[in-house]
Amino acid sequence: MKTKYLSFGLPEFVGMGTWLLVFSISLYWVSRAGPVYQDHLSVLIAAFVIYLVCFLLLSSDNRFGRSIHNKAILLLIQLVASYLLIWFFPIDFLPILTIIWISLVSHLVSLKRSIIILLLVVSGWYLIETYHWQQAVIMKSLLYVSFHFFAIMMSHQTKIAEQATEKTNQLNAELIATQNLLNQASRLNERTRIARDLHDLVGHHMTALIINLQIISHLTEDDTKKKVDQCHALSKLLLSDIRVAVSSLRQNQTLDFKALFQTMIKQVPKLEIHDDIKIDFELEDIQLVTNLLSIMQEAITNCLKHSHATKLYLKMFKQNKTLFLEISDNGQVKPPLFTGNGLNGMKERVSLLKGNIDFTIEQQALKIKIQLPINRELAA
């Protein structure tokens, strides 16, 4: 699965287009203004370029752009660049840059915190306009507050829609994996039924036929006895073939776990998954398989939402009478580890299976180790 390093959609292109328009008009404004402002042309260009670079990094999918800490630094630099422009140039439309900025912020923090940040940002702009440029901007401030608030609400609604889509995709992946599991289980159940019918019906009848032929063989002589003995031998051979067929049907009862897992992760975006699965399960393990798939799905979701990783490594094997599942990523998690609903859900599933689960952070990467007892040998 390939990882995309740039994920520019329509909102990002609109943001870059708005930046270009504001930059172009600002250059034109400076060219028509007095020498005082023209002397600060390098400040204008540098601030706009820094703002754009931060915007591009915030919109990227590489490891640097995914880190919450790095995003906070980029947003701070972007805000400082905006304030530098407002400080050096009394251009009325420059707060458009902070409108774009607040829409990025609201994607990372809650609605309440976004509104608090909005009030602080607009207050800073108001103080610069009032005391540095000696302008009365009360009415303009109210307008810009409304513009910023609109940007926050639109960004907030977009975030809710993205979360709903992500949840739907996750449930859909689990549903598809469960459907495939049920299909496999249904096929295996049908094979078991056929094997049972062959053994119980045909096998018993063939046994009765062999016994009767053996009795008839003792009651006949000459050519008739030879024919009966031939039928007796053929019946025994046929019964042997039926037993071989029944044994073959009952032996091949394994669930293809790797195929189920591959189906589940087929639509996972922005994450490169490396799996090393060395176990197949039998029909009786369907509850164990269902819980394992849910645990793996939750680990993937946690990796995307919290670790901000680009790669996930999964290994599953058995040793003696214990199943081991190890999951790690290349994310950015700082201790102490907070166990939310996702990790707690994994704990509950492992507990139901009477196993152990351990979460550790090594080099800012989350590692999950699970041990589950198995009562019989699994296919390896």
C-alpha positions, 0 to 999 in steps of 0.5 A, a space after each residue: 500500500 503506497 503512502 501519499 505525501 500530499 493530500 491536496 483537495 478542493 479546500 487546500 487549492 481554494 486556500 492557496 488561491 486565496 493566498 495568491 490573490 491576497 499576496 498579489 493585491 498586497 504587492 500592488 498596494 505596496 507598489 502604489 504606496 509611499 517609500 515607507 512601505 516599499 522599504 518593507 517589501 522584503 518583509 511582505 514577501 518573506 512573511 507571505 512565503 513563510 505563511 504558504 510554506 506552513 500551509 503546505 506542510 500542514 496539508 501534507 501527509 508526511 510524518 513531519 506534517 502529521 505530528 501534533 507538536 509540529 502542527 502546533 509549531 507551524 500554526 504558531 509561525 503562520 500566525 506570527 507571519 500574519 501579525 507581522 504583515 498586519 504590523 508593517 502594512 495597514 492593509 484592510 484585507 490582511 486579516 483574511 489570512 487569519 481566517 484561513 488560519 483559524 479554519 486550520 486550527 479548528 480541525 485540531 482543537 475542540 469547538 470551544 477552544 477554537 472560539 477562545 482562540 478566535 477571540 484572542 486572535 481578533 483582539 490582537 488584530 484590534 489592538 494593533 489597528 487601534 494603538 499602532 495604526 491609530 484607527 477606529 475599527 470597532 465595526 470592522 472587528 465585529 465583521 471579522 469576528 463573524 467571518 472567523 466564526 463562520 470559518 470555524 463553524 464550517 471547519 467544525 462541520 467538515 471535521 464532524 463529516 470526516 469523522 462520520 465517514 471514517 467511522 462508516 468506513 471502519 464499520 463497513 470494513 468490519 462488516 465485509 470481514 465478518 461477511 467473508 468470515 460467515 461465508 467461509 464458516 457457511 462453506 465449512 459447515 456445508 462440508 461438515 454436513 456432507 461428511 457427516 451424511 456420507 459417514 452416517 448414511 452411505 457408510 452405514 448402508 455400505 457396512 450393512 451391504 458388506 455384512 450381507 454379502 459376506 453371509 451370502 458368500 457362505 451360503 453359495 457355491 461355485 460361480 455364484 460364490 465367486 461373483 458374491 466375493 467380487 461384490 464383497 471386495 468391491 463393497 469393502 473398497 468403496 467403503 474405504 474410499 468413502 472413509 478417505 473422502 470423509 476424513 479429507 472433508 473433515 481435515 480441511 476445515 481451516 479459516 483463511 485468516 490472512 485473507 479475512 484480514 487483507 479484505 478488512 484493510 483493503 480500504 484503509 487510507 494513508 497507512 502502509 500495513 505490513 503483516 506477518 500472519 502465520 496462523 490459520 483457524 478452524 471452524 470452532 474458532 469463529 468467536 476468536 477470529 471475530 474478536 481478533 479482527 475487531 482488535 486489529 481494526 481498533 489498532 488501525 483506527 488508533 494508529 490513524 487518529 492518535 499515533 499519526 503514523 504512516 506505517 503499521 507492523 502486525 505479527 501473529 504466531 503461536 508458541 506452545 499453547 499461546 497465541 501471540 499478537 504484536 502490533 507496532 507503528 512509526 507514530 508520534 506518541 509521547 508518554 504517559 499513554 492515555 487509554 481512551 475508548 479504543 484501547 479500553 475496548 481492546 482490553 475488554 475483548 482480550 479479557 473476554 478471551 482470558 488473555 493479557 494485553 500490554 501497551 508500551 511506548 518505545 521511541 514515540 511508537 506505540 507497541 501492543 503485545 497480546 497473549 491469548 491461551 489456546 486450548 488446542 493446536 491451531 493450523 500453522 
